[in-house]
Amino acid sequence: MSWSSHWDDRPQDADPWSSIVDLMSAFALVLFLAVTFFILNYNTADKKLKQKQKVLLEQQRLLETKEKQLNQSLLAIQSRDKRLLSSKRALALLQIKMAELKAQEKKLLNEKLALAALTQKQQADKAALAALLKKTKEKEAALATMITQQQSLLDKKRAKELALKTLVNKQQSLVERQKEETQKQKQFLSQASASRERCERQLRSLLEQKKKVLTAIYKIFSSRKEKNGAVGFDPNTGKFRLGGNILFSEGKSILTTGGKAQLRQVLQALDRVLLQPNVRPMVAGIMVEGHTNTRGRLERNWELSSQRALAAVQYLLSSVKSDRRRYGIYSKLLFAGAFGPFRPVTRSNGTVSQTRSRRIEIKVLFHNQKKLQGILQQLR
């Protein structure tokens, strides 16, 4: 059968638009599926983009926090450099003074040696004089029996007597000089004794002031009704010691609830003493020291100890921020220091306690600390 004959056999009443409508319906369905697929993919991509933006924002916040912490560490390092420079200058002055004292001591020693040599010479002169006097007497006895025959010997005797007088005058001059040197030595020793006594009085006065303040802090801290927990205070060094196992979790620098309670106890004890008008001028600063145990990497321990010390300082300042007077005082006194693992706590048998080495120490510093060291150096 040919195509023309088949076409001639189709029903004469078939509608050609029905095929076009079916084709348009199929095209519309395909277009609808394509649009639906695009919308689904667009929503998925939009969600992923928002998630990536959120991650980027969190990373940016972390970077800003790190930058603040680094700036704070840099300020602490600059403060420590200034203190080291001041200490070096004071040490240089002390070394100059010690050199002067050594020069004076060497001069005095040389004078003593010269005096000893002079004394020995005087004794030798006395012995020679005694021998000469003895010889002169012998010659006088011989001369009495031989006066007429030995006139020349009489002239010699007169010459020797003249020499003897000259020697006696020299001896008297040496004795006077020895007396003057002895008087100068006594005056020098008297001045040195007075200077030492004055230094000892100053030392006793400064130590008494420091002991009075630290004893007052210790009495207030030890008399509190509630238990201090792991907080300890040494009245000899002026240090509070706070256990790191309560203050922070292992490897963290965020204060725990128990750690904040410990810091509040220390702050209350300091308030009772350091805010007194007669005590405040004596205090030069309050150093918050961060310490770690010897486990882990050295760089991480350095970073962790500095972060913990700064966290303690920030919490203490935030605790008094509402009180303008207290905040003004503590903001000038508080500063942080980091020692990493280099000052561990040892047991009685000499081994290191890893648990007790993880700690925060808060030390009260005094204005007269350098003066005390200078007086002790003079006394040595």
C-alpha positions as a Markdown table, in Angstrom:
| # | Residue | x | y | z |
|---|---|---|---|---|
| 1 | Met | 0.0 | 0.0 | 0.0 |
| 2 | Ser | 1.4 | 3.5 | -0.9 |
| 3 | Trp | 1.5 | 6.4 | 1.4 |
| 4 | Ser | -1.0 | 8.2 | -0.7 |
| 5 | Ser | -3.4 | 5.4 | -0.5 |
| 6 | His | -2.9 | 5.3 | 3.3 |
| 7 | Trp | -3.5 | 9.0 | 3.6 |
| 8 | Asp | -6.6 | 8.6 | 1.5 |
| 9 | Asp | -7.8 | 5.9 | 3.9 |
| 10 | Arg | -7.6 | 8.3 | 7.1 |
| 11 | Pro | -10.9 | 9.5 | 8.4 |
| 12 | Gln | -12.0 | 12.6 | 6.6 |
| 13 | Asp | -13.4 | 14.2 | 9.8 |
| 14 | Ala | -10.0 | 14.1 | 11.8 |
| 15 | Asp | -9.1 | 17.4 | 13.5 |
| 16 | Pro | -5.4 | 18.6 | 12.7 |
| 17 | Trp | -5.4 | 21.0 | 15.8 |
| 18 | Ser | -5.6 | 18.1 | 18.2 |
| 19 | Ser | -2.0 | 17.0 | 17.4 |
| 20 | Ile | -0.8 | 20.6 | 17.8 |
| 21 | Val | -2.5 | 20.8 | 21.2 |
| 22 | Asp | -0.9 | 17.6 | 22.3 |
| 23 | Leu | 2.5 | 18.8 | 21.2 |
| 24 | Met | 2.0 | 22.1 | 23.1 |
| 25 | Ser | 0.9 | 20.2 | 26.2 |
| 26 | Ala | 4.0 | 18.1 | 26.1 |
| 27 | Phe | 6.2 | 21.2 | 25.6 |
| 28 | Ala | 4.5 | 22.9 | 28.5 |
| 29 | Leu | 5.0 | 19.9 | 30.7 |
| 30 | Val | 8.8 | 19.8 | 29.8 |
| 31 | Leu | 9.0 | 23.5 | 30.5 |
| 32 | Phe | 7.3 | 23.1 | 33.9 |
| 33 | Leu | 9.7 | 20.3 | 34.9 |
| 34 | Ala | 12.7 | 22.4 | 33.8 |
| 35 | Val | 11.5 | 25.4 | 35.9 |
| 36 | Thr | 10.8 | 23.2 | 38.9 |
| 37 | Phe | 14.3 | 21.6 | 38.7 |
| 38 | Phe | 15.9 | 25.1 | 38.4 |
| 39 | Ile | 13.9 | 26.4 | 41.5 |
| 40 | Leu | 15.0 | 23.3 | 43.6 |
| 41 | Asn | 18.6 | 23.7 | 42.6 |
| 42 | Tyr | 18.5 | 27.5 | 43.3 |
| 43 | Asn | 17.1 | 26.9 | 46.8 |
| 44 | Thr | 19.8 | 24.3 | 47.6 |
| 45 | Ala | 22.6 | 26.6 | 46.3 |
| 46 | Asp | 21.2 | 29.6 | 48.3 |
| 47 | Lys | 21.1 | 27.5 | 51.6 |
| 48 | Lys | 24.7 | 26.4 | 51.0 |
| 49 | Leu | 25.8 | 30.0 | 50.3 |
| 50 | Lys | 24.2 | 31.2 | 53.5 |
| 51 | Gln | 25.9 | 28.5 | 55.5 |
| 52 | Lys | 29.2 | 29.4 | 54.0 |
| 53 | Gln | 28.6 | 33.1 | 54.9 |
| 54 | Lys | 27.7 | 32.1 | 58.5 |
| 55 | Val | 31.0 | 30.1 | 58.8 |
| 56 | Leu | 33.0 | 33.0 | 57.4 |
| 57 | Leu | 31.4 | 35.4 | 60.0 |
| 58 | Glu | 32.2 | 33.0 | 62.8 |
| 59 | Gln | 35.8 | 32.8 | 61.6 |
| 60 | Gln | 36.0 | 36.6 | 61.4 |
| 61 | Arg | 34.8 | 36.8 | 65.0 |
| 62 | Leu | 37.4 | 34.3 | 66.1 |
| 63 | Leu | 40.1 | 36.3 | 64.3 |
| 64 | Glu | 39.0 | 39.5 | 66.0 |
| 65 | Thr | 39.1 | 37.8 | 69.4 |
| 66 | Lys | 42.6 | 36.5 | 68.7 |
| 67 | Glu | 43.7 | 40.0 | 67.6 |
| 68 | Lys | 42.5 | 41.5 | 70.9 |
| 69 | Gln | 44.2 | 38.8 | 72.9 |
| 70 | Leu | 47.5 | 39.4 | 71.0 |
| 71 | Asn | 47.2 | 43.2 | 71.6 |
| 72 | Gln | 46.7 | 42.6 | 75.3 |
| 73 | Ser | 49.7 | 40.3 | 75.4 |
| 74 | Leu | 51.8 | 42.9 | 73.6 |
| 75 | Leu | 50.8 | 45.6 | 76.1 |
| 76 | Ala | 51.8 | 43.2 | 79.0 |
| 77 | Ile | 55.2 | 42.5 | 77.3 |
| 78 | Gln | 55.8 | 46.2 | 76.8 |
| 79 | Ser | 55.0 | 46.9 | 80.4 |
| 80 | Arg | 57.4 | 44.1 | 81.5 |
| 81 | Asp | 60.1 | 45.6 | 79.2 |
| 82 | Lys | 59.7 | 49.0 | 80.8 |
| 83 | Arg | 60.1 | 47.4 | 84.3 |
| 84 | Leu | 63.2 | 45.5 | 83.1 |
| 85 | Leu | 64.7 | 48.7 | 81.7 |
| 86 | Ser | 64.1 | 50.5 | 85.1 |
| 87 | Ser | 65.6 | 47.5 | 86.9 |
| 88 | Lys | 68.7 | 47.6 | 84.6 |
| 89 | Arg | 69.2 | 51.3 | 85.3 |
| 90 | Ala | 68.9 | 50.7 | 89.1 |
| 91 | Leu | 71.4 | 47.8 | 88.8 |
| 92 | Ala | 73.8 | 50.0 | 86.9 |
| 93 | Leu | 73.7 | 52.6 | 89.6 |
| 94 | Leu | 74.2 | 50.0 | 92.3 |
| 95 | Gln | 77.2 | 48.6 | 90.4 |
| 96 | Ile | 78.7 | 52.1 | 90.2 |
| 97 | Lys | 78.3 | 52.5 | 93.9 |
| 98 | Met | 79.7 | 49.1 | 94.6 |
| 99 | Ala | 82.8 | 50.0 | 92.4 |
| 100 | Glu | 83.2 | 53.2 | 94.4 |
| 101 | Leu | 83.0 | 51.3 | 97.7 |
| 102 | Lys | 85.5 | 48.7 | 96.4 |
| 103 | Ala | 87.9 | 51.5 | 95.4 |
| 104 | Gln | 87.6 | 53.0 | 98.9 |
| 105 | Glu | 88.1 | 49.6 | 100.5 |
| 106 | Lys | 91.2 | 49.1 | 98.3 |
| 107 | Lys | 92.6 | 52.5 | 99.3 |
| 108 | Leu | 92.0 | 51.8 | 103.0 |
| 109 | Leu | 93.7 | 48.4 | 102.6 |
| 110 | Asn | 96.7 | 50.1 | 101.0 |
| 111 | Glu | 96.9 | 52.6 | 103.8 |
| 112 | Lys | 96.8 | 49.8 | 106.3 |
| 113 | Leu | 99.6 | 48.0 | 104.5 |
| 114 | Ala | 101.6 | 51.2 | 104.4 |
| 115 | Leu | 101.0 | 51.7 | 108.1 |
| 116 | Ala | 102.1 | 48.2 | 108.9 |
| 117 | Ala | 105.3 | 48.7 | 106.9 |
| 118 | Leu | 105.9 | 52.0 | 108.7 |
| 119 | Thr | 105.4 | 50.3 | 112.1 |
| 120 | Gln | 107.9 | 47.6 | 111.1 |
| 121 | Lys | 110.4 | 50.3 | 110.0 |
| 122 | Gln | 109.9 | 52.1 | 113.3 |
| 123 | Gln | 110.6 | 49.0 | 115.3 |
| 124 | Ala | 113.7 | 48.4 | 113.2 |
| 125 | Asp | 114.8 | 52.0 | 113.8 |
| 126 | Lys | 114.2 | 51.6 | 117.6 |
| 127 | Ala | 116.4 | 48.4 | 117.6 |
| 128 | Ala | 119.1 | 50.2 | 115.6 |
| 129 | Leu | 118.8 | 53.2 | 118.0 |
| 130 | Ala | 119.2 | 51.0 | 121.0 |
| 131 | Ala | 122.2 | 49.3 | 119.5 |
| 132 | Leu | 123.6 | 52.7 | 118.6 |
| 133 | Leu | 123.1 | 54.0 | 122.1 |
| 134 | Lys | 124.8 | 50.9 | 123.5 |
| 135 | Lys | 127.7 | 51.4 | 121.2 |
| 136 | Thr | 127.9 | 55.1 | 122.0 |
| 137 | Lys | 128.0 | 54.4 | 125.7 |
| 138 | Glu | 130.8 | 51.9 | 125.1 |
| 139 | Lys | 132.6 | 54.5 | 123.1 |
| 140 | Glu | 132.1 | 57.1 | 125.8 |
| 141 | Ala | 133.6 | 54.8 | 128.5 |
| 142 | Ala | 136.6 | 54.1 | 126.2 |
| 143 | Leu | 136.8 | 57.8 | 125.4 |
| 144 | Ala | 137.0 | 58.7 | 129.1 |
| 145 | Thr | 140.2 | 56.8 | 129.5 |
| 146 | Met | 141.6 | 57.8 | 126.1 |
| 147 | Ile | 140.4 | 61.5 | 125.9 |
| 148 | Thr | 143.8 | 62.9 | 125.6 |
| 149 | Gln | 145.0 | 60.5 | 122.9 |
| 150 | Gln | 141.9 | 60.3 | 120.8 |
| 151 | Gln | 140.6 | 63.8 | 120.2 |
| 152 | Ser | 139.7 | 62.8 | 116.8 |
| 153 | Leu | 137.4 | 60.1 | 118.2 |
| 154 | Leu | 135.6 | 62.9 | 120.2 |
| 155 | Asp | 134.8 | 64.7 | 116.9 |
| 156 | Lys | 133.5 | 61.5 | 115.5 |
| 157 | Lys | 131.3 | 61.0 | 118.6 |
| 158 | Arg | 129.9 | 64.5 | 118.2 |
| 159 | Ala | 129.1 | 63.8 | 114.6 |
| 160 | Lys | 127.4 | 60.6 | 115.5 |
| 161 | Glu | 125.4 | 62.3 | 118.2 |
| 162 | Leu | 124.2 | 64.9 | 115.7 |
| 163 | Ala | 123.1 | 62.0 | 113.4 |
| 164 | Leu | 121.4 | 60.4 | 116.3 |
| 165 | Lys | 119.4 | 63.6 | 117.0 |
| 166 | Thr | 118.4 | 63.7 | 113.4 |
| 167 | Leu | 117.2 | 60.1 | 113.6 |
| 168 | Val | 115.3 | 60.8 | 116.8 |
| 169 | Asn | 113.5 | 63.7 | 115.1 |
| 170 | Lys | 112.6 | 61.5 | 112.2 |
| 171 | Gln | 111.2 | 58.9 | 114.6 |
| 172 | Gln | 109.1 | 61.5 | 116.4 |
| 173 | Ser | 107.8 | 62.7 | 113.0 |
| 174 | Leu | 106.8 | 59.1 | 112.0 |
| 175 | Val | 105.1 | 58.6 | 115.4 |
| 176 | Glu | 103.0 | 61.8 | 114.8 |
| 177 | Arg | 102.1 | 60.7 | 111.3 |
| 178 | Gln | 101.1 | 57.3 | 112.6 |
| 179 | Lys | 98.8 | 58.9 | 115.2 |
| 180 | Glu | 97.1 | 61.0 | 112.4 |
| 181 | Glu | 96.5 | 57.9 | 110.2 |
| 182 | Thr | 95.1 | 56.1 | 113.2 |
| 183 | Gln | 92.7 | 59.0 | 113.9 |
| 184 | Lys | 91.6 | 59.1 | 110.3 |
| 185 | Gln | 90.9 | 55.3 | 110.4 |
| 186 | Lys | 88.9 | 55.6 | 113.5 |
| 187 | Gln | 86.8 | 58.4 | 111.9 |
| 188 | Phe | 86.2 | 56.3 | 108.8 |
| 189 | Leu | 85.1 | 53.3 | 110.9 |
| 190 | Ser | 82.8 | 55.5 | 112.9 |
| 191 | Gln | 81.1 | 56.8 | 109.8 |
| 192 | Ala | 80.7 | 53.3 | 108.3 |
| 193 | Ser | 79.2 | 52.1 | 111.5 |
| 194 | Ala | 76.7 | 55.0 | 111.6 |
| 195 | Ser | 75.8 | 54.4 | 107.9 |
| 196 | Arg | 75.2 | 50.7 | 108.6 |
| 197 | Glu | 73.0 | 51.5 | 111.6 |
| 198 | Arg | 71.0 | 54.0 | 109.6 |
| 199 | Cys | 70.4 | 51.4 | 106.8 |
| 200 | Glu | 69.4 | 48.8 | 109.3 |
| 201 | Arg | 66.8 | 51.1 | 110.8 |
| 202 | Gln | 65.4 | 51.9 | 107.4 |
| 203 | Leu | 65.2 | 48.2 | 106.5 |
| 204 | Arg | 63.4 | 47.4 | 109.8 |
| 205 | Ser | 60.9 | 50.2 | 109.2 |
| 206 | Leu | 60.2 | 49.1 | 105.6 |
| 207 | Leu | 59.9 | 45.4 | 106.5 |
| 208 | Glu | 57.6 | 46.3 | 109.3 |
| 209 | Gln | 55.2 | 48.2 | 107.0 |
| 210 | Lys | 55.2 | 45.4 | 104.5 |
| 211 | Lys | 54.6 | 42.7 | 107.2 |
| 212 | Lys | 51.8 | 44.8 | 108.7 |
| 213 | Val | 49.9 | 45.0 | 105.4 |
| 214 | Leu | 50.4 | 41.3 | 104.5 |
| 215 | Thr | 49.4 | 40.2 | 108.0 |
| 216 | Ala | 46.2 | 42.2 | 107.8 |
| 217 | Ile | 45.3 | 40.5 | 104.5 |
| 218 | Tyr | 46.1 | 37.1 | 105.9 |
| 219 | Lys | 43.9 | 37.7 | 109.1 |
| 220 | Ile | 41.0 | 38.9 | 107.0 |
| 221 | Phe | 41.3 | 36.0 | 104.5 |
| 222 | Ser | 41.8 | 33.3 | 107.1 |
| 223 | Ser | 38.9 | 34.6 | 109.4 |
| 224 | Arg | 36.2 | 34.3 | 106.8 |
| 225 | Lys | 33.4 | 31.9 | 107.7 |
| 226 | Glu | 33.0 | 30.2 | 104.4 |
| 227 | Lys | 35.7 | 27.7 | 103.3 |
| 228 | Asn | 38.4 | 29.1 | 101.0 |
| 229 | Gly | 38.6 | 25.9 | 99.1 |
| 230 | Ala | 41.9 | 25.6 | 97.0 |
| 231 | Val | 42.8 | 29.3 | 97.7 |
| 232 | Gly | 45.9 | 29.8 | 99.8 |
| 233 | Phe | 47.8 | 32.9 | 101.0 |
| 234 | Asp | 51.4 | 33.2 | 102.1 |
| 235 | Pro | 51.9 | 36.2 | 104.4 |
| 236 | Asn | 55.6 | 36.2 | 103.9 |
| 237 | Thr | 55.6 | 36.6 | 100.1 |
| 238 | Gly | 52.1 | 38.3 | 99.8 |
| 239 | Lys | 50.9 | 35.7 | 97.3 |
| 240 | Phe | 47.5 | 34.2 | 96.8 |
| 241 | Arg | 47.6 | 30.7 | 95.2 |
| 242 | Leu | 44.5 | 29.5 | 93.3 |
| 243 | Gly | 44.2 | 25.9 | 92.1 |
| 244 | Gly | 44.0 | 25.7 | 88.3 |
| 245 | Asn | 42.0 | 22.5 | 88.4 |
| 246 | Ile | 39.1 | 24.5 | 89.9 |
| 247 | Leu | 39.7 | 27.8 | 87.9 |
| 248 | Phe | 39.9 | 26.2 | 84.5 |
| 249 | Ser | 39.2 | 23.0 | 82.7 |
| 250 | Glu | 42.2 | 21.1 | 81.3 |
| 251 | Gly | 43.7 | 23.0 | 78.4 |
| 252 | Lys | 41.2 | 25.8 | 78.6 |
| 253 | Ser | 41.4 | 29.5 | 79.6 |
| 254 | Ile | 37.7 | 30.1 | 80.4 |
| 255 | Leu | 36.9 | 30.6 | 84.1 |
| 256 | Thr | 34.7 | 28.0 | 85.7 |
| 257 | Thr | 32.0 | 28.9 | 88.2 |
| 258 | Gly | 34.2 | 27.7 | 91.1 |
| 259 | Gly | 37.1 | 29.7 | 89.7 |
| 260 | Lys | 35.0 | 32.9 | 89.7 |
| 261 | Ala | 34.0 | 32.2 | 93.3 |
| 262 | Gln | 37.7 | 31.9 | 94.3 |
| 263 | Leu | 38.6 | 35.2 | 92.6 |
| 264 | Arg | 35.7 | 36.9 | 94.4 |
| 265 | Gln | 37.1 | 35.7 | 97.7 |
| 266 | Val | 40.5 | 37.1 | 96.9 |
| 267 | Leu | 38.9 | 40.4 | 95.8 |
| 268 | Gln | 37.0 | 40.7 | 99.1 |
| 269 | Ala | 40.1 | 40.1 | 101.1 |
| 270 | Leu | 42.0 | 42.8 | 99.1 |
| 271 | Asp | 39.2 | 45.3 | 99.5 |
| 272 | Arg | 39.3 | 45.1 | 103.3 |
| 273 | Val | 42.9 | 46.2 | 103.4 |
| 274 | Leu | 44.1 | 47.8 | 100.1 |
| 275 | Leu | 41.2 | 50.3 | 100.0 |
| 276 | Gln | 42.3 | 51.8 | 103.3 |
| 277 | Pro | 43.7 | 55.4 | 102.9 |
| 278 | Asn | 46.8 | 54.6 | 105.0 |
| 279 | Val | 47.6 | 51.4 | 103.1 |
| 280 | Arg | 46.8 | 52.3 | 99.5 |
| 281 | Pro | 50.0 | 54.5 | 98.9 |
| 282 | Met | 52.3 | 51.6 | 99.9 |
| 283 | Val | 51.0 | 49.3 | 97.2 |
| 284 | Ala | 52.7 | 49.5 | 93.8 |
| 285 | Gly | 50.7 | 46.8 | 92.0 |
| 286 | Ile | 48.9 | 43.4 | 92.0 |
| 287 | Met | 50.4 | 40.9 | 89.6 |
| 288 | Val | 48.3 | 38.0 | 88.4 |
| 289 | Glu | 50.6 | 35.2 | 87.4 |
| 290 | Gly | 49.6 | 32.4 | 85.1 |
| 291 | His | 51.3 | 29.0 | 85.5 |
| 292 | Thr | 50.9 | 25.6 | 83.7 |
| 293 | Asn | 52.2 | 22.1 | 84.3 |
| 294 | Thr | 55.1 | 20.6 | 82.2 |
| 295 | Arg | 52.8 | 18.5 | 79.9 |
| 296 | Gly | 52.2 | 19.5 | 76.3 |
| 297 | Arg | 54.1 | 21.8 | 74.0 |
| 298 | Leu | 56.0 | 24.8 | 75.4 |
| 299 | Glu | 54.4 | 27.3 | 73.0 |
| 300 | Arg | 50.9 | 26.2 | 73.9 |
| 301 | Asn | 51.8 | 26.4 | 77.7 |
| 302 | Trp | 53.1 | 29.9 | 77.2 |
| 303 | Glu | 49.9 | 30.9 | 75.4 |
| 304 | Leu | 47.7 | 29.2 | 77.9 |
| 305 | Ser | 49.3 | 30.7 | 80.9 |
| 306 | Ser | 49.0 | 34.2 | 79.5 |
| 307 | Gln | 45.3 | 33.7 | 78.5 |
| 308 | Arg | 44.5 | 32.4 | 82.0 |
| 309 | Ala | 46.2 | 35.4 | 83.7 |
| 310 | Leu | 44.4 | 37.8 | 81.4 |
| 311 | Ala | 41.1 | 36.1 | 82.0 |
| 312 | Ala | 41.6 | 36.4 | 85.8 |
| 313 | Val | 42.5 | 40.1 | 85.4 |
| 314 | Gln | 39.5 | 40.8 | 83.2 |
| 315 | Tyr | 37.1 | 39.0 | 85.6 |
| 316 | Leu | 38.5 | 41.0 | 88.6 |
| 317 | Leu | 38.0 | 44.3 | 86.8 |
| 318 | Ser | 34.5 | 43.3 | 85.6 |
| 319 | Ser | 33.6 | 42.5 | 89.2 |
| 320 | Val | 34.3 | 46.1 | 90.3 |
| 321 | Lys | 33.3 | 47.9 | 87.2 |
| 322 | Ser | 30.0 | 49.1 | 88.7 |
| 323 | Asp | 31.9 | 50.9 | 91.5 |
| 324 | Arg | 33.8 | 53.8 | 89.9 |
| 325 | Arg | 36.2 | 54.3 | 92.8 |
| 326 | Arg | 37.2 | 50.6 | 93.1 |
| 327 | Tyr | 37.5 | 50.3 | 89.4 |
| 328 | Gly | 39.8 | 53.3 | 89.2 |
| 329 | Ile | 42.1 | 51.8 | 91.9 |
| 330 | Tyr | 42.2 | 48.2 | 90.6 |
| 331 | Ser | 42.6 | 49.2 | 86.9 |
| 332 | Lys | 45.9 | 50.9 | 87.9 |
| 333 | Leu | 47.1 | 48.1 | 90.1 |
| 334 | Leu | 46.2 | 44.9 | 88.3 |
| 335 | Phe | 48.5 | 43.5 | 85.6 |
| 336 | Ala | 49.1 | 40.0 | 84.2 |
| 337 | Gly | 52.3 | 37.9 | 83.9 |
| 338 | Ala | 52.8 | 34.5 | 82.2 |
| 339 | Phe | 55.4 | 31.9 | 83.3 |
| 340 | Gly | 54.3 | 28.9 | 81.4 |
| 341 | Pro | 55.7 | 25.6 | 82.8 |
| 342 | Phe | 59.0 | 27.2 | 84.1 |
| 343 | Arg | 57.9 | 27.6 | 87.8 |
| 344 | Pro | 56.4 | 24.2 | 88.7 |
| 345 | Val | 55.3 | 23.2 | 92.2 |
| 346 | Thr | 57.4 | 20.4 | 93.7 |
| 347 | Arg | 56.5 | 17.9 | 96.4 |
| 348 | Ser | 58.5 | 17.3 | 99.6 |
| 349 | Asn | 60.4 | 14.5 | 97.8 |
| 350 | Gly | 61.5 | 16.8 | 95.0 |
| 351 | Thr | 59.2 | 15.6 | 92.2 |
| 352 | Val | 56.9 | 17.9 | 90.3 |
| 353 | Ser | 53.2 | 18.0 | 91.1 |
| 354 | Gln | 51.5 | 18.4 | 87.7 |
| 355 | Thr | 48.1 | 19.1 | 89.3 |
| 356 | Arg | 49.3 | 21.9 | 91.7 |
| 357 | Ser | 51.5 | 23.4 | 89.0 |
| 358 | Arg | 48.4 | 24.4 | 87.1 |
| 359 | Arg | 47.5 | 27.5 | 89.1 |
| 360 | Ile | 47.0 | 31.2 | 89.2 |
| 361 | Glu | 49.1 | 33.3 | 91.8 |
| 362 | Ile | 48.1 | 36.8 | 92.8 |
| 363 | Lys | 51.0 | 38.8 | 94.4 |
| 364 | Val | 50.8 | 42.2 | 96.2 |
| 365 | Leu | 53.8 | 44.4 | 95.2 |
| 366 | Phe | 55.0 | 47.4 | 97.2 |
| 367 | His | 56.6 | 50.7 | 96.2 |
| 368 | Asn | 59.5 | 50.2 | 98.6 |
| 369 | Gln | 60.6 | 46.9 | 97.0 |
| 370 | Lys | 63.5 | 48.5 | 95.1 |
| 371 | Lys | 64.4 | 50.5 | 98.2 |
| 372 | Leu | 64.6 | 47.3 | 100.2 |
| 373 | Gln | 66.9 | 45.6 | 97.7 |
| 374 | Gly | 69.1 | 48.7 | 97.7 |
| 375 | Ile | 69.4 | 48.7 | 101.5 |
| 376 | Leu | 70.2 | 45.0 | 101.5 |
| 377 | Gln | 72.8 | 45.5 | 98.9 |
| 378 | Gln | 74.5 | 48.2 | 101.0 |
| 379 | Leu | 74.5 | 46.0 | 104.1 |
| 380 | Arg | 76.2 | 43.2 | 102.2 |
